[in-house]
Each structure stands twice: as structure tokens, then as C-alpha cells.
């Protein structure tokens, strides 16, 4: 995201707790800050890309040198974190109390897709604030969708990730099945991509799975976090997600086997290990 903003002519000031990431950030033309408060002092639009909503809260007001301690708080906070829906609304309310327009602007797309401006923003929050920041979204991705009030960006991302994750599972299972029945991997790839078996996720993951290229784009452990959020909210709504529960188990087993830091396409390794058993009770 920073690279695309810089290439689009923006001056980008950033902070990360990992100094090596700041070194890389400076290499591509970014300006390093010393903490979140420093970022808030130096820009009117702050973008966040963090692991959880709790970390977002730390960065904005709960942690050390937070954004709200800035001498002049930013007008906009654009949060791309795949977060907890209820906590996202709390964050939006806290920002509003301090005169900040908060947009939960989650992104669908891998790191490489976003680098090539092929990701899609799903933006929740005040519509006027969204329209005022459209040039920023345009600088990062070719597509963005306004999805409603605060929290809707997070909800949209979870819904998208549910379907996308299950497409990955289906692809992994299908590739192993095709291999076991004797299909050549190149033939399997061709028929999957050119028939109704095709999904967009195949364009990103089929070569990775076949070639066992698991350098991380989106990590296995990150997607498990998302699946657990899906299941938590489904439970609150008394909605069963049986396939997602199996997906959760596959991810957990992959992480237990040491694959948590690998790309989420590495879940195919769990199908190759052939350890998963699902018990289905038959009704009389």
C-alpha cells in the first residue's frame, strides 16, 4: 500500500514496531516516524494495517504514544485491519468523540494483488468521508466499494474471506483427489481453470499448491483468526457454519504441524498428510 501511495505522488510517513520494515519503507521512499503519535502529528490521513482490533485500539488510544495523544489529531483514520465487527464500531465511536472520521476499509486480495492494484477495498463509515478519501483508495487499488456504516467493512471482509477460504479448501482437496486418481497436475490445472470448477482463488493459488511454493502472502495463522471470528459471530446469531468448522480444524492441524507462518495455500499439506476425519451423524 505504501509503495502504491508513494508511486502516486503522496508523501508517506509510517511507523512499524519492526525496524527492518521501516528500513524497507525508507528504501522505497517512505519517511519513518518514531511512534503512532508521531505519525498523527505529521499527517492528516492515517492508514492502519494491523493484526487485530485490540492492536488498533492500542495504536489509537490505549497504548504508548497513541494517535489520540498527537498535538493535532488527523481528520481521517482508514483502518484496513480485518477486525472484530463489534470492536470496529467501538473504535469508530471513540474516533468520532475526538473529531476523527474513521473508515473501516478492509481489502480483498493478496499482497501481490494489492501491489499490482488488483485488490478491492470494502469501505464502511460516513459516506461523505469515504468520498473525500477516494483519491487515496484510487492510489492503492483500482476498485473500491462503499458498503455502509461503520463496521460494514469488517463484516464484508469476513463474508468474503469465508467464501474465499472455502474455495481454497476445495481447491486443495480437489488437487489431491486428482493426483490420487492419476491425473497429471498440468492436465488438472487446465481442466480446473477452463471449466466451471474455476474460481478467482485458483488464479492466485493453484500454481502455489502444485509447485509447493508456500512463501507467505497471507499466512495460515492469519486466516485461522478470521475463521474463528466468523464462527464466533455465527454462534451469536444461532447460525451453523458446518463447512467452516471443518475448515477451522484443517487450519488448526496445519498450524500444529508447524505451517502457521506459511502461505495459506499450504493447507494442501494437511490433505496430503491425510489425517483429517469428519464424523457425520446420520438421522434415522
Secondary structure, DSSP 8 states (H G I E B T S, - for coil): -HHHHHHTT---EE--SSHHHHHHHHHTT-EE-SSHHHHHHH-SEEEE--S-HHHHHIIIIISTT-GGGSSS--SEEEE-----HHHHHHHHHHHHHTT-EEEEEEEES-HHHHHTT--EEEEES-HHHHHHTHHHHHHH-SEEEEEESTTHHHHHHHHHHHHHHHHHHHHHHHHHHHHHTT--HHHHHHHHHHSTT--HHHHHHHHHHHHT----SSBHHHHHHHHHHHHHHHHHTT---HHHHHHHHHHHHHHHTT-TTSBGGGGHHHHHHT----------
